[in-house]
Amino acid sequence: MNECHRAVTKFVEQPYFREMTKVLNPRYNPPSREALTNHMIPAWYQVERENFISEFRDVKKAAITADGWTSLAQDHYITVTVHYTKQGKILGKVLRTKAVYEAQTGAVVAEEIEEILQEFGISDKVVAATVDNAGNMNVAMKKLQLVKIGCFAHTLNLAAQKIHQCNTVTNWAARVRAVVKWMRKSSMGKTVLKEKQQLLNLPQHSLIIDVKTRWNSLYLMIERFFEQFPAIQAAMMDPRIKKQIDKERLMEKLQSDDLKKAEEFVQLMRMLYTSTLCVSSEKSPTCGQIVPILKKLERHYSIEARDSAFARNIKSKIWTDLSARYQDEEIQTFLEQATVMDPRFKLKMDNDDAIWDRLKTTAVVETLTEAEEVPVPDTQSQRQDEEEEEYDEGHTVPVNHPKTALEELFGEEQDMQQVAPQETQNIGERVDFEIRMYRGLPAIHISSDPVLWWWQKRDTLPLLYDVAQKYLCTQASSTPSERVFSTAGDTISAERSRILPEKADMLIFLHKNS
């Protein structure tokens, strides 16, 4: 959409463009650039915005993600996305990509987010926010009284960055980086490496250089180095580049145990890399994944007697950082309940009765709160009116059909069994009944969609279904906001760096939501 808009606004008033459209369709009169940018796009934006507000009236609970971004024109923007469930699907919309001109303190960020939520009429429906681990976001979420989930992808990256504090790892990585860097910048080196890859039947992949600020780039560099090590070693012995290799003393930089360290490093860091991909995906990255992944990482990074000193250093640095995350009691409770409400992972917490007891309390409180907010109709008078209306219209008298012999024997028992629990039990008993039923159901496959599963069980477990919505819509990472930055970068490009922030906001909204 951005490419189309850029092309149209650039060429719509050019003579050759108008001549082309006249040849294609003489009756079509293309709009002017002014009409397109100042009338048609704003009108389209208003229609889509009103459609979203109308759609969101039926949504009970939602969660948001938020993050900041700076454009080429050095304008600072804050992006807020909202996520909710509807008919077995988790949906996400971009609310605003709003230009901000004040220092982004916690109080200011809270005001900006609150203004956006009120503009769309959803401030009372948002239960949680997934944001990065910056201090101003902590303050902002407290002022907004939202459960703050630290972006898990960002948390994993911060833990991975801790290995740069280990001298053993940094010195070894520097030796590998020197070889990779030389092979990448040498045209002859790349040619020879490609020949050796073909000769050794290795994948013809290019070597990767790491960038410290890019997530998982060190892992990707070492993984590719380990994969291509036979080809790299053969290339460095080739007479065409050996003289240059000797001059740079690259062979001396690589030590005998560097390959073994590369293998250990890949084995240790692969799970962290896979976990990052898992919570950064677009399909169901719910916060219920966080606790199971942390438990798996805890087992993976537990130090064993057979570990080398190199592996011990890596494990210690990573898990020391990860174990200090998500320690707030409110956040822990929220994430544990999100885990048990995810049918993929509920069995991982099945032995902890305290979590299920807290879930029961939460379900009872929320059910009673919703019952107080919803006006209860006078069912007795309504039923009386319906009976009177039916009698007045047709003067019909109900006909009692004679019971069969089988109905005489078992009819009364069946009627008692079919009495709905909600008609005979109080809220606490109904919640307890549904929890016992839910715990007795088998866990679903890890690739299944938990949102769809709960939608299919909404009649069987109605109270838990309502509670599950706030956990299912809460994202594990803030990558939805960060994906918007790619669209924002295309919208506010070098050739359109002077575009007004209001128009940029409209274009991003239309691109992501239409």
Secondary structure, DSSP 8 states (H G I E B T S, - for coil): -HHHHHHHHHHTTSHHHHHHHHHH-TT-----HHHIIIIIHHHHHHHHHHHHHHHHTT---EEEEEEEEE-TT--EEEEEEEEEEETTEEEEEEEEEEEE-S---HHHHHHHHHHHHHHTT-TTTEEEEEE-S-HHHHHHHHHHT-EEEE-HHHHHHHHHHGGGG-HHHHHHHHHHHHHHHHHHH-HHHHHHHHHHHHHTT----------TTSTTHHHHHHHHHHHTHHHHHHHHTSHHHHHHHHHHTHHHHS-TTHHHHHHHHHHHHHHHHHHHHHHHSSS--BGGGHHHHHHHHHHHT---TT--HHHHHHHHHHHHHHTTSS-SHHHHHHHHHHHHTSTTTGGGGTT-HHHHHHHHHHHHHHHHHHHHHS----HHHHHHHHHHHHHHHH----------HHHHHHHHHHHHHTS-HHHHS-HHHHHHHHHHHHHHS----TTS-HHHHHHHTTTTSHHHHHHHHHHHSSBSSSHHHHHHHHHHHHHT-GGGTT--HHHHHHHHHHHHH-
